[in-house]
Amino acid sequence: MDALSRNIRFGADLWSFIQLYRLLRRERPDIVHTHTAKAGLVGRLAAFLARVPIRVHTYHGHVLRGYFGPVKTALFCWIEKALAKTTDRLIMVSAHGREELLAMGIGAPERFLHIPLGLELSRLADLSALRGRFRAALGVPTDALLVGDIARLVPIKGLSDFIRAARLVHEKCPRPVHFAIVGVGELERRLRDLAAREGLSGRLHFAGFWPDVAPVYADIDLCVLSSYNEGLPVAVIESMAAGLPVVATRVGGLPELVDEGVTGYLCQPGDVAQLADRMLAVLSDPARARRMGAAGRARVVPHLCAERLVADMENLYTQLAREKGLWPGGAR
Protein backbone atom coordinates (compact mmCIF):
# COMPACT_ATOMS: atom_id res chain seq x y z
CA MET A 1 0.00 0.00 0.00
CA ASP A 2 2.08 2.90 -1.28
CA ALA A 3 -0.29 5.53 0.15
CA LEU A 4 -0.04 4.21 3.71
CA SER A 5 2.31 6.16 5.99
CA ARG A 6 3.03 6.60 9.70
CA ASN A 7 1.13 9.91 9.92
CA ILE A 8 -2.67 10.10 9.88
CA ARG A 9 -3.92 11.18 6.43
CA PHE A 10 -7.62 10.42 6.20
CA GLY A 11 -7.95 10.43 2.41
CA ALA A 12 -4.82 8.36 1.77
CA ASP A 13 -5.64 5.98 4.63
CA LEU A 14 -9.18 5.44 3.34
CA TRP A 15 -7.85 4.71 -0.15
CA SER A 16 -5.33 2.25 1.30
CA PHE A 17 -8.15 0.51 3.15
CA ILE A 18 -10.26 0.23 -0.01
CA GLN A 19 -7.33 -1.12 -2.02
CA LEU A 20 -6.47 -3.67 0.65
CA TYR A 21 -10.08 -4.78 1.09
CA ARG A 22 -10.41 -5.35 -2.65
CA LEU A 23 -7.12 -7.27 -2.71
CA LEU A 24 -8.19 -9.53 0.15
CA ARG A 25 -11.58 -10.21 -1.43
CA ARG A 26 -9.87 -11.12 -4.69
CA GLU A 27 -6.99 -13.22 -3.36
CA ARG A 28 -8.81 -14.75 -0.35
CA PRO A 29 -5.73 -15.45 1.83
CA ASP A 30 -6.01 -17.73 4.85
CA ILE A 31 -3.92 -15.46 7.10
CA VAL A 32 -3.40 -11.72 7.38
CA HIS A 33 -0.62 -10.64 9.74
CA THR A 34 -0.25 -6.91 10.42
CA HIS A 35 2.48 -4.95 12.18
CA THR A 36 2.48 -1.56 13.99
CA ALA A 37 -0.41 0.78 14.77
CA LYS A 38 -1.51 2.29 11.43
CA ALA A 39 -1.12 -0.89 9.36
CA GLY A 40 -2.76 -2.78 12.22
CA LEU A 41 -5.84 -0.57 12.05
CA VAL A 42 -6.22 -0.57 8.26
CA GLY A 43 -5.16 -4.19 7.77
CA ARG A 44 -7.19 -5.78 10.54
CA LEU A 45 -10.35 -3.87 9.66
CA ALA A 46 -10.01 -4.83 5.99
CA ALA A 47 -9.26 -8.47 6.89
CA PHE A 48 -12.25 -8.64 9.25
CA LEU A 49 -14.67 -7.22 6.68
CA ALA A 50 -13.19 -9.43 3.94
CA ARG A 51 -13.72 -12.45 6.23
CA VAL A 52 -10.11 -13.59 6.24
CA PRO A 53 -10.16 -16.70 8.49
CA ILE A 54 -7.02 -15.95 10.54
CA ARG A 55 -5.96 -12.48 11.69
CA VAL A 56 -2.73 -11.84 13.60
CA HIS A 57 -1.22 -8.55 14.76
CA THR A 58 2.24 -7.75 16.14
CA TYR A 59 2.87 -4.76 18.40
CA HIS A 60 6.44 -3.50 18.10
CA GLY A 61 5.73 -1.14 20.99
CA HIS A 62 2.68 1.04 21.40
CA VAL A 63 1.61 4.69 21.28
CA LEU A 64 -0.61 4.53 24.36
CA ARG A 65 1.87 6.11 26.77
CA GLY A 66 4.02 9.19 26.28
CA TYR A 67 3.06 10.05 22.71
CA PHE A 68 -0.24 11.97 22.86
CA GLY A 69 -2.53 13.88 25.21
CA PRO A 70 -5.19 12.13 27.34
CA VAL A 71 -8.07 12.51 24.86
CA LYS A 72 -6.21 11.13 21.85
CA THR A 73 -4.64 8.38 23.97
CA ALA A 74 -8.08 7.32 25.24
CA LEU A 75 -9.38 7.23 21.66
CA PHE A 76 -6.48 5.09 20.45
CA CYS A 77 -6.88 2.79 23.44
CA TRP A 78 -10.57 2.29 22.59
CA ILE A 79 -9.67 1.54 18.96
CA GLU A 80 -7.05 -1.02 20.01
CA LYS A 81 -9.53 -2.72 22.35
CA ALA A 82 -12.07 -2.99 19.53
CA LEU A 83 -9.49 -4.29 17.04
CA ALA A 84 -8.20 -6.85 19.56
CA LYS A 85 -11.64 -8.49 19.56
CA THR A 86 -11.32 -9.12 15.81
CA THR A 87 -7.81 -10.62 16.09
CA ASP A 88 -7.06 -14.30 16.65
CA ARG A 89 -3.60 -13.73 18.12
CA LEU A 90 -1.90 -10.61 19.44
CA ILE A 91 1.89 -10.65 19.57
CA MET A 92 4.13 -8.34 21.57
CA VAL A 93 7.87 -8.31 20.96
CA SER A 94 8.63 -7.73 24.65
CA ALA A 95 7.22 -9.41 27.75
CA HIS A 96 6.95 -6.03 29.48
CA GLY A 97 4.90 -4.63 26.61
CA ARG A 98 2.53 -7.59 26.72
CA GLU A 99 1.84 -6.99 30.41
CA GLU A 100 1.34 -3.25 29.79
CA LEU A 101 -1.27 -3.83 27.09
CA LEU A 102 -3.09 -6.45 29.16
CA ALA A 103 -3.18 -4.01 32.09
CA MET A 104 -4.83 -1.45 29.78
CA GLY A 105 -7.52 -3.97 28.93
CA ILE A 106 -6.33 -4.58 25.37
CA GLY A 107 -6.87 -8.18 24.37
CA ALA A 108 -7.56 -11.32 26.36
CA PRO A 109 -4.59 -13.09 27.99
CA GLU A 110 -5.25 -16.30 26.05
CA ARG A 111 -4.89 -14.43 22.74
CA PHE A 112 -1.67 -12.63 23.67
CA LEU A 113 1.76 -14.05 22.91
CA HIS A 114 5.27 -12.82 23.56
CA ILE A 115 7.39 -13.51 20.48
CA PRO A 116 10.64 -11.50 20.36
CA LEU A 117 12.00 -10.01 17.18
CA GLY A 118 14.20 -12.05 14.88
CA LEU A 119 16.73 -10.22 12.75
CA GLU A 120 19.35 -11.09 10.15
CA LEU A 121 22.35 -10.70 12.47
CA SER A 122 25.01 -12.71 10.66
CA ARG A 123 25.96 -9.67 8.55
CA LEU A 124 27.10 -7.92 11.74
CA ALA A 125 29.56 -10.64 12.78
CA ASP A 126 32.55 -9.03 11.05
CA LEU A 127 32.43 -5.32 10.21
CA SER A 128 36.17 -4.81 9.75
CA ALA A 129 35.81 -4.02 6.03
CA LEU A 130 33.46 -1.12 6.86
CA ARG A 131 35.57 0.57 9.51
CA GLY A 132 36.35 4.22 8.91
CA ARG A 133 33.46 5.04 6.57
CA PHE A 134 31.09 6.52 9.13
CA ARG A 135 33.83 8.47 10.92
CA ALA A 136 35.10 9.83 7.61
CA ALA A 137 31.60 10.97 6.65
CA LEU A 138 31.31 12.90 9.92
CA GLY A 139 34.90 14.09 10.13
CA VAL A 140 35.57 12.26 13.41
CA PRO A 141 39.27 11.57 14.16
CA THR A 142 40.29 7.93 14.33
CA ASP A 143 41.77 8.35 17.82
CA ALA A 144 38.55 9.78 19.34
CA LEU A 145 35.84 7.77 21.03
CA LEU A 146 32.50 7.85 19.22
CA VAL A 147 29.11 7.42 20.91
CA GLY A 148 25.99 6.85 18.81
CA ASP A 149 22.26 7.23 19.45
CA ILE A 150 20.28 5.74 16.55
CA ALA A 151 16.71 7.03 16.70
CA ARG A 152 14.01 9.10 15.06
CA LEU A 153 14.30 12.75 16.06
CA VAL A 154 10.99 12.88 17.95
CA PRO A 155 10.18 13.73 21.60
CA ILE A 156 9.68 10.14 22.82
CA LYS A 157 13.32 9.29 22.00
CA GLY A 158 14.70 11.64 24.67
CA LEU A 159 17.48 13.01 22.47
CA SER A 160 17.65 16.28 24.39
CA ASP A 161 18.70 14.16 27.39
CA PHE A 162 21.36 12.49 25.25
CA ILE A 163 22.73 15.89 24.21
CA ARG A 164 22.84 17.20 27.78
CA ALA A 165 24.52 13.99 28.94
CA ALA A 166 27.00 14.30 26.07
CA ARG A 167 28.13 17.66 27.42
CA LEU A 168 28.88 16.10 30.82
CA VAL A 169 30.76 13.23 29.21
CA HIS A 170 32.71 15.66 27.02
CA GLU A 171 33.77 17.61 30.11
CA LYS A 172 34.75 14.60 32.24
CA CYS A 173 36.10 11.93 29.88
CA PRO A 174 39.92 11.79 29.82
CA ARG A 175 39.88 10.96 26.10
CA PRO A 176 38.38 13.06 23.29
CA VAL A 177 34.80 11.97 22.63
CA HIS A 178 32.49 12.65 19.71
CA PHE A 179 28.77 11.94 19.57
CA ALA A 180 26.47 11.06 16.68
CA ILE A 181 22.70 11.15 16.35
CA VAL A 182 21.70 8.88 13.48
CA GLY A 183 18.21 9.52 12.16
CA VAL A 184 15.83 12.21 10.95
CA GLY A 185 12.72 13.81 12.37
CA GLU A 186 10.76 16.87 13.35
CA LEU A 187 13.08 17.98 16.18
CA GLU A 188 16.28 18.31 14.18
CA ARG A 189 16.43 22.12 14.21
CA ARG A 190 15.64 22.29 17.93
CA LEU A 191 18.20 19.62 18.77
CA ARG A 192 20.87 21.34 16.69
CA ASP A 193 20.21 24.56 18.60
CA LEU A 194 20.45 22.70 21.92
CA ALA A 195 23.76 21.10 20.92
CA ALA A 196 25.16 24.53 20.08
CA ARG A 197 23.99 25.96 23.41
CA GLU A 198 25.62 23.03 25.23
CA GLY A 199 28.94 23.85 23.56
CA LEU A 200 29.03 20.69 21.45
CA SER A 201 29.53 22.24 18.02
CA GLY A 202 32.08 20.10 16.23
CA ARG A 203 31.63 17.32 18.80
CA LEU A 204 28.03 16.27 18.27
CA HIS A 205 27.20 15.25 14.71
CA PHE A 206 23.78 14.92 13.12
CA ALA A 207 24.39 12.04 10.72
CA GLY A 208 20.92 11.94 9.16
CA PHE A 209 19.35 8.77 7.80
CA TRP A 210 21.63 5.86 6.86
CA PRO A 211 19.77 3.18 4.88
CA ASP A 212 22.44 0.67 5.89
CA VAL A 213 23.57 1.21 9.46
CA ALA A 214 26.31 -1.44 9.41
CA PRO A 215 29.02 1.25 8.86
CA VAL A 216 27.66 3.04 11.94
CA TYR A 217 28.06 -0.06 14.11
CA ALA A 218 31.54 -0.59 12.65
CA ASP A 219 32.75 2.79 13.90
CA ILE A 220 30.98 3.64 17.15
CA ASP A 221 32.37 2.57 20.52
CA LEU A 222 29.13 2.73 22.48
CA CYS A 223 25.44 2.55 21.60
CA VAL A 224 23.14 4.78 23.67
CA LEU A 225 19.34 4.87 23.68
CA SER A 226 17.74 7.64 25.74
CA SER A 227 14.07 6.86 25.01
CA TYR A 228 11.03 7.32 27.25
CA ASN A 229 9.17 4.40 25.67
CA GLU A 230 10.31 1.46 23.56
CA GLY A 231 9.28 -1.99 22.43
CA LEU A 232 12.31 -4.12 21.61
CA PRO A 233 14.52 -1.65 19.73
CA VAL A 234 16.27 -2.93 16.63
CA ALA A 235 19.19 -0.52 17.07
CA VAL A 236 20.08 -2.05 20.43
CA ILE A 237 19.75 -5.63 19.17
CA GLU A 238 21.95 -4.90 16.17
CA SER A 239 24.49 -3.00 18.28
CA MET A 240 24.81 -5.94 20.62
CA ALA A 241 25.13 -8.33 17.67
CA ALA A 242 27.96 -6.12 16.41
CA GLY A 243 29.75 -6.53 19.75
CA LEU A 244 29.02 -3.08 21.18
CA PRO A 245 28.26 -2.22 24.80
CA VAL A 246 24.93 -0.48 25.39
CA VAL A 247 23.72 2.24 27.74
CA ALA A 248 19.95 2.64 27.65
CA THR A 249 16.96 3.79 29.65
CA ARG A 250 15.01 1.31 31.74
CA VAL A 251 11.83 1.34 29.63
CA GLY A 252 9.81 -1.16 27.62
CA GLY A 253 11.72 -4.25 26.60
CA LEU A 254 15.18 -2.78 27.16
CA PRO A 255 15.72 -4.58 30.51
CA GLU A 256 15.05 -7.81 28.61
CA LEU A 257 17.98 -6.99 26.32
CA VAL A 258 20.52 -5.20 28.50
CA ASP A 259 21.84 -7.30 31.37
CA GLU A 260 22.88 -4.68 33.93
CA GLY A 261 26.64 -4.58 34.37
CA VAL A 262 27.13 -7.50 31.96
CA THR A 263 26.17 -6.29 28.48
CA GLY A 264 25.80 -2.63 29.39
CA TYR A 265 24.01 -0.32 31.81
CA LEU A 266 20.46 0.89 32.34
CA CYS A 267 19.39 4.23 33.75
CA GLN A 268 16.16 6.00 34.60
CA PRO A 269 14.55 7.88 31.70
CA GLY A 270 15.10 11.62 32.03
CA ASP A 271 18.03 11.28 34.46
CA VAL A 272 20.75 13.11 32.53
CA ALA A 273 23.41 12.79 35.23
CA GLN A 274 22.89 9.04 35.54
CA LEU A 275 22.97 8.62 31.77
CA ALA A 276 26.28 10.50 31.62
CA ASP A 277 27.74 8.46 34.49
CA ARG A 278 26.85 5.18 32.78
CA MET A 279 28.38 6.36 29.52
CA LEU A 280 31.56 7.39 31.32
CA ALA A 281 31.76 4.03 33.11
CA VAL A 282 31.98 2.29 29.73
CA LEU A 283 34.14 4.81 27.89
CA SER A 284 36.74 5.06 30.67
CA ASP A 285 37.36 1.29 30.82
CA PRO A 286 38.16 -0.26 27.39
CA ALA A 287 38.50 -3.77 28.84
CA ARG A 288 35.04 -3.52 30.40
CA ALA A 289 33.62 -2.23 27.13
CA ARG A 290 35.08 -5.21 25.25
CA ARG A 291 33.69 -7.68 27.80
CA MET A 292 30.26 -6.11 27.62
CA GLY A 293 30.30 -6.14 23.84
CA ALA A 294 31.23 -9.82 23.70
CA ALA A 295 28.58 -10.70 26.29
CA GLY A 296 25.96 -8.75 24.36
CA ARG A 297 26.71 -10.58 21.15
CA ALA A 298 26.51 -13.95 22.91
CA ARG A 299 23.17 -12.91 24.40
CA VAL A 300 21.30 -11.77 21.28
CA VAL A 301 22.64 -13.76 18.34
CA PRO A 302 21.23 -17.20 19.30
CA HIS A 303 17.90 -15.86 20.58
CA LEU A 304 17.00 -12.93 18.32
CA CYS A 305 18.04 -14.29 14.93
CA ALA A 306 15.77 -14.55 11.90
CA GLU A 307 15.86 -18.36 11.93
CA ARG A 308 14.27 -18.49 15.38
CA LEU A 309 11.52 -16.05 14.37
CA VAL A 310 10.70 -18.03 11.22
CA ALA A 311 10.32 -21.20 13.29
CA ASP A 312 8.12 -19.41 15.85
CA MET A 313 5.83 -17.99 13.17
CA GLU A 314 5.59 -21.29 11.30
CA ASN A 315 4.49 -22.99 14.52
CA LEU A 316 1.93 -20.26 15.24
CA TYR A 317 0.43 -20.28 11.74
CA THR A 318 0.18 -24.07 11.78
CA GLN A 319 -1.55 -24.04 15.18
CA LEU A 320 -4.05 -21.38 14.07
CA ALA A 321 -4.76 -23.18 10.79
CA ARG A 322 -5.54 -26.36 12.73
CA GLU A 323 -7.81 -24.46 15.12
CA LYS A 324 -9.74 -23.04 12.15
CA GLY A 325 -9.92 -26.37 10.34
CA LEU A 326 -7.65 -25.19 7.53
CA TRP A 327 -5.00 -27.87 8.17
CA PRO A 328 -5.17 -31.68 8.16
CA GLY A 329 -6.20 -32.83 11.60
CA GLY A 330 -7.77 -29.46 12.38
CA ALA A 331 -11.00 -28.58 14.14
CA ARG A 332 -13.29 -29.31 11.19
C-alpha positions as CSV (number, residue, x, y, z in Angstrom):
1,M,0.0,0.0,0.0
2,D,2.1,2.9,-1.3
3,A,-0.3,5.5,0.2
4,L,0.0,4.2,3.7
5,S,2.3,6.2,6.0
6,R,3.0,6.6,9.7
7,N,1.1,9.9,9.9
8,I,-2.7,10.1,9.9
9,R,-3.9,11.2,6.4
10,F,-7.6,10.4,6.2
11,G,-7.9,10.4,2.4
12,A,-4.8,8.4,1.8
13,D,-5.6,6.0,4.6
14,L,-9.2,5.4,3.3
15,W,-7.9,4.7,-0.2
16,S,-5.3,2.2,1.3
17,F,-8.1,0.5,3.2
18,I,-10.3,0.2,0.0
19,Q,-7.3,-1.1,-2.0
20,L,-6.5,-3.7,0.6
21,Y,-10.1,-4.8,1.1
22,R,-10.4,-5.3,-2.7
23,L,-7.1,-7.3,-2.7
24,L,-8.2,-9.5,0.1
25,R,-11.6,-10.2,-1.4
26,R,-9.9,-11.1,-4.7
27,E,-7.0,-13.2,-3.4
28,R,-8.8,-14.8,-0.4
29,P,-5.7,-15.5,1.8
30,D,-6.0,-17.7,4.8
31,I,-3.9,-15.5,7.1
32,V,-3.4,-11.7,7.4
33,H,-0.6,-10.6,9.7
34,T,-0.3,-6.9,10.4
35,H,2.5,-5.0,12.2
36,T,2.5,-1.6,14.0
37,A,-0.4,0.8,14.8
38,K,-1.5,2.3,11.4
39,A,-1.1,-0.9,9.4
40,G,-2.8,-2.8,12.2
41,L,-5.8,-0.6,12.0
42,V,-6.2,-0.6,8.3
43,G,-5.2,-4.2,7.8
44,R,-7.2,-5.8,10.5
45,L,-10.3,-3.9,9.7
46,A,-10.0,-4.8,6.0
47,A,-9.3,-8.5,6.9
48,F,-12.2,-8.6,9.3
49,L,-14.7,-7.2,6.7
50,A,-13.2,-9.4,3.9
51,R,-13.7,-12.5,6.2
52,V,-10.1,-13.6,6.2
53,P,-10.2,-16.7,8.5
54,I,-7.0,-15.9,10.5
55,R,-6.0,-12.5,11.7
56,V,-2.7,-11.8,13.6
57,H,-1.2,-8.6,14.8
58,T,2.2,-7.7,16.1
59,Y,2.9,-4.8,18.4
60,H,6.4,-3.5,18.1
61,G,5.7,-1.1,21.0
62,H,2.7,1.0,21.4
63,V,1.6,4.7,21.3
64,L,-0.6,4.5,24.4
65,R,1.9,6.1,26.8
66,G,4.0,9.2,26.3
67,Y,3.1,10.1,22.7
68,F,-0.2,12.0,22.9
69,G,-2.5,13.9,25.2
70,P,-5.2,12.1,27.3
71,V,-8.1,12.5,24.9
72,K,-6.2,11.1,21.9
73,T,-4.6,8.4,24.0
74,A,-8.1,7.3,25.2
75,L,-9.4,7.2,21.7
76,F,-6.5,5.1,20.4
77,C,-6.9,2.8,23.4
78,W,-10.6,2.3,22.6
79,I,-9.7,1.5,19.0
80,E,-7.0,-1.0,20.0
81,K,-9.5,-2.7,22.4
82,A,-12.1,-3.0,19.5
83,L,-9.5,-4.3,17.0
84,A,-8.2,-6.9,19.6
85,K,-11.6,-8.5,19.6
86,T,-11.3,-9.1,15.8
87,T,-7.8,-10.6,16.1
88,D,-7.1,-14.3,16.7
89,R,-3.6,-13.7,18.1
90,L,-1.9,-10.6,19.4
91,I,1.9,-10.6,19.6
92,M,4.1,-8.3,21.6
93,V,7.9,-8.3,21.0
94,S,8.6,-7.7,24.7
95,A,7.2,-9.4,27.7
96,H,6.9,-6.0,29.5
97,G,4.9,-4.6,26.6
98,R,2.5,-7.6,26.7
99,E,1.8,-7.0,30.4
100,E,1.3,-3.3,29.8
101,L,-1.3,-3.8,27.1
102,L,-3.1,-6.4,29.2
103,A,-3.2,-4.0,32.1
104,M,-4.8,-1.5,29.8
105,G,-7.5,-4.0,28.9
106,I,-6.3,-4.6,25.4
107,G,-6.9,-8.2,24.4
108,A,-7.6,-11.3,26.4
109,P,-4.6,-13.1,28.0
110,E,-5.2,-16.3,26.0
111,R,-4.9,-14.4,22.7
112,F,-1.7,-12.6,23.7
113,L,1.8,-14.1,22.9
114,H,5.3,-12.8,23.6
115,I,7.4,-13.5,20.5
116,P,10.6,-11.5,20.4
117,L,12.0,-10.0,17.2
118,G,14.2,-12.1,14.9
119,L,16.7,-10.2,12.7
120,E,19.4,-11.1,10.2
121,L,22.3,-10.7,12.5
122,S,25.0,-12.7,10.7
123,R,26.0,-9.7,8.5
124,L,27.1,-7.9,11.7
125,A,29.6,-10.6,12.8
126,D,32.6,-9.0,11.0
127,L,32.4,-5.3,10.2
128,S,36.2,-4.8,9.8
129,A,35.8,-4.0,6.0
130,L,33.5,-1.1,6.9
131,R,35.6,0.6,9.5
132,G,36.3,4.2,8.9
133,R,33.5,5.0,6.6
134,F,31.1,6.5,9.1
135,R,33.8,8.5,10.9
136,A,35.1,9.8,7.6
137,A,31.6,11.0,6.7
138,L,31.3,12.9,9.9
139,G,34.9,14.1,10.1
140,V,35.6,12.3,13.4
141,P,39.3,11.6,14.2
142,T,40.3,7.9,14.3
143,D,41.8,8.4,17.8
144,A,38.6,9.8,19.3
145,L,35.8,7.8,21.0
146,L,32.5,7.8,19.2
147,V,29.1,7.4,20.9
148,G,26.0,6.8,18.8
149,D,22.3,7.2,19.4
150,I,20.3,5.7,16.6
151,A,16.7,7.0,16.7
152,R,14.0,9.1,15.1
153,L,14.3,12.8,16.1
154,V,11.0,12.9,17.9
155,P,10.2,13.7,21.6
156,I,9.7,10.1,22.8
157,K,13.3,9.3,22.0
158,G,14.7,11.6,24.7
159,L,17.5,13.0,22.5
160,S,17.7,16.3,24.4
161,D,18.7,14.2,27.4
162,F,21.4,12.5,25.3
163,I,22.7,15.9,24.2
164,R,22.8,17.2,27.8
165,A,24.5,14.0,28.9
166,A,27.0,14.3,26.1
167,R,28.1,17.7,27.4
168,L,28.9,16.1,30.8
169,V,30.8,13.2,29.2
170,H,32.7,15.7,27.0
171,E,33.8,17.6,30.1
172,K,34.8,14.6,32.2
173,C,36.1,11.9,29.9
174,P,39.9,11.8,29.8
175,R,39.9,11.0,26.1
176,P,38.4,13.1,23.3
177,V,34.8,12.0,22.6
178,H,32.5,12.7,19.7
179,F,28.8,11.9,19.6
180,A,26.5,11.1,16.7
181,I,22.7,11.1,16.3
182,V,21.7,8.9,13.5
183,G,18.2,9.5,12.2
184,V,15.8,12.2,11.0
185,G,12.7,13.8,12.4
186,E,10.8,16.9,13.4
187,L,13.1,18.0,16.2
188,E,16.3,18.3,14.2
189,R,16.4,22.1,14.2
190,R,15.6,22.3,17.9
191,L,18.2,19.6,18.8
192,R,20.9,21.3,16.7
193,D,20.2,24.6,18.6
194,L,20.5,22.7,21.9
195,A,23.8,21.1,20.9
196,A,25.2,24.5,20.1
197,R,24.0,26.0,23.4
198,E,25.6,23.0,25.2
199,G,28.9,23.8,23.6
200,L,29.0,20.7,21.4
201,S,29.5,22.2,18.0
202,G,32.1,20.1,16.2
203,R,31.6,17.3,18.8
204,L,28.0,16.3,18.3
205,H,27.2,15.2,14.7
206,F,23.8,14.9,13.1
207,A,24.4,12.0,10.7
208,G,20.9,11.9,9.2
209,F,19.3,8.8,7.8
210,W,21.6,5.9,6.9
211,P,19.8,3.2,4.9
212,D,22.4,0.7,5.9
213,V,23.6,1.2,9.5
214,A,26.3,-1.4,9.4
215,P,29.0,1.3,8.9
216,V,27.7,3.0,11.9
217,Y,28.1,-0.1,14.1
218,A,31.5,-0.6,12.7
219,D,32.7,2.8,13.9
220,I,31.0,3.6,17.2
221,D,32.4,2.6,20.5
222,L,29.1,2.7,22.5
223,C,25.4,2.6,21.6
224,V,23.1,4.8,23.7
225,L,19.3,4.9,23.7
226,S,17.7,7.6,25.7
227,S,14.1,6.9,25.0
228,Y,11.0,7.3,27.3
229,N,9.2,4.4,25.7
230,E,10.3,1.5,23.6
231,G,9.3,-2.0,22.4
232,L,12.3,-4.1,21.6
233,P,14.5,-1.7,19.7
234,V,16.3,-2.9,16.6
235,A,19.2,-0.5,17.1
236,V,20.1,-2.1,20.4
237,I,19.7,-5.6,19.2
238,E,22.0,-4.9,16.2
239,S,24.5,-3.0,18.3
240,M,24.8,-5.9,20.6
241,A,25.1,-8.3,17.7
242,A,28.0,-6.1,16.4
243,G,29.8,-6.5,19.8
244,L,29.0,-3.1,21.2
245,P,28.3,-2.2,24.8
246,V,24.9,-0.5,25.4
247,V,23.7,2.2,27.7
248,A,19.9,2.6,27.6
249,T,17.0,3.8,29.6
250,R,15.0,1.3,31.7
251,V,11.8,1.3,29.6
252,G,9.8,-1.2,27.6
253,G,11.7,-4.3,26.6
254,L,15.2,-2.8,27.2
255,P,15.7,-4.6,30.5
256,E,15.1,-7.8,28.6
257,L,18.0,-7.0,26.3
258,V,20.5,-5.2,28.5
259,D,21.8,-7.3,31.4
260,E,22.9,-4.7,33.9
261,G,26.6,-4.6,34.4
262,V,27.1,-7.5,32.0
263,T,26.2,-6.3,28.5
264,G,25.8,-2.6,29.4
265,Y,24.0,-0.3,31.8
266,L,20.5,0.9,32.3
267,C,19.4,4.2,33.8
268,Q,16.2,6.0,34.6
269,P,14.5,7.9,31.7
270,G,15.1,11.6,32.0
271,D,18.0,11.3,34.5
272,V,20.7,13.1,32.5
273,A,23.4,12.8,35.2
274,Q,22.9,9.0,35.5
275,L,23.0,8.6,31.8
276,A,26.3,10.5,31.6
277,D,27.7,8.5,34.5
278,R,26.8,5.2,32.8
279,M,28.4,6.4,29.5
280,L,31.6,7.4,31.3
281,A,31.8,4.0,33.1
282,V,32.0,2.3,29.7
283,L,34.1,4.8,27.9
284,S,36.7,5.1,30.7
285,D,37.4,1.3,30.8
286,P,38.2,-0.3,27.4
287,A,38.5,-3.8,28.8
288,R,35.0,-3.5,30.4
289,A,33.6,-2.2,27.1
290,R,35.1,-5.2,25.3
291,R,33.7,-7.7,27.8
292,M,30.3,-6.1,27.6
293,G,30.3,-6.1,23.8
294,A,31.2,-9.8,23.7
295,A,28.6,-10.7,26.3
296,G,26.0,-8.8,24.4
297,R,26.7,-10.6,21.2
298,A,26.5,-14.0,22.9
299,R,23.2,-12.9,24.4
300,V,21.3,-11.8,21.3
301,V,22.6,-13.8,18.3
302,P,21.2,-17.2,19.3
303,H,17.9,-15.9,20.6
304,L,17.0,-12.9,18.3
305,C,18.0,-14.3,14.9
306,A,15.8,-14.6,11.9
307,E,15.9,-18.4,11.9
308,R,14.3,-18.5,15.4
309,L,11.5,-16.0,14.4
310,V,10.7,-18.0,11.2
311,A,10.3,-21.2,13.3
312,D,8.1,-19.4,15.9
313,M,5.8,-18.0,13.2
314,E,5.6,-21.3,11.3
315,N,4.5,-23.0,14.5
316,L,1.9,-20.3,15.2
317,Y,0.4,-20.3,11.7
318,T,0.2,-24.1,11.8
319,Q,-1.5,-24.0,15.2
320,L,-4.1,-21.4,14.1
321,A,-4.8,-23.2,10.8
322,R,-5.5,-26.4,12.7
323,E,-7.8,-24.5,15.1
324,K,-9.7,-23.0,12.2
325,G,-9.9,-26.4,10.3
326,L,-7.6,-25.2,7.5
327,W,-5.0,-27.9,8.2
328,P,-5.2,-31.7,8.2
329,G,-6.2,-32.8,11.6
330,G,-7.8,-29.5,12.4
331,A,-11.0,-28.6,14.1
332,R,-13.3,-29.3,11.2
